[in-house]
Amino acid sequence: MDSQFSPVRRIDLKKVNVARSNTIRDINRQIVLNYVRELGPISRAEIARETALQRSTVSLIVDELSADGLIEEVSGESTGGRPPSLLSLRTADAVAIGVDLGIVKTVMATSDLAGRVLEQEEFPTDHDVNNALTKMVECAQRLIRKNGGTIEGIGISLPGVVDPETGNLYVPHFNWRNEPIAETLTRDTSLPVTVDNDANAAALAELWFGRPEIREVRDFILVLVEEGLGTGIVFDGQVYRGEGGSAGEFGHMTIGTGAPVAWAV
């Protein structure tokens, strides 16, 4: 599998030639969870048939996801016999914190696995990284207390380049380079933290929660227009990140004095 693509939706296992066993296990887990999210309620047999995974593998992953509180069994419609056992997202208990770190303001919210916003706060973005981290940690702790249940993790989108391999980041508007964003929030909240480019995160949101006609599109470019410009590129149902996570980044330069600005992607 090309390392520039994240396992966002369906993954062709034939493309995965060499990987550690735990990597394969994580990929299979993501596949099963995504099928339940997109097509649930769905049976184990349907998942095995659609993914070409062995039924024993599907059952093992389903047991793990159930134990983690991410999915649950529900009864399907009976056709005269015993109602079939189907799998569905357990949206009531599984909650995550989302952080939209913008140039002007930061929005933080808790949401369930269906994308429903439960609590939301916003505050001006501080361009000093230490002050910004302090505000995010304090807000995250408030949201955790308000939720009163299990928080699965924190996802942060920001207007900069994030290398998916190394986690290194560069936010030109704030002059942040490789600041310990994820490490600091993990340390102070004891939650796993993922950081991504804002346009990539927006493209992922369209894949997962957009209008049905959009979710069926496998190839598209999302242009994010805020205080700056960014693009999220989706190819074959997966977010394309490029070398060092820089795919889709806009740039401009002055060709000559008085010349118009030339844009390039």
URQUI-V58667 format. One line per field, one symbol per residue. psi: psi as a letter, one per 40 degrees, with the letter a starting at -180 (. if undefined). A space follows every 10 residues. Layout:
psi->???
This chain:
psi->hheehigdbh hhedegdhii dddddddddd ddddddddei hiiddddddd eeiidddddd dddddddeed iihihihhfd ahhihihiig dddhiihhhg giddihhiii iaeeehhdii iiihhhehdd dddddddddd dddddddeah hdahhhhiga hhhedeeiih gddefhhfig dddddddeef iihhhiiddd ddddddddei iddddehehi hhhhhbdaii ihhhhfeihh daheeehehi iiihdiheii hhii.
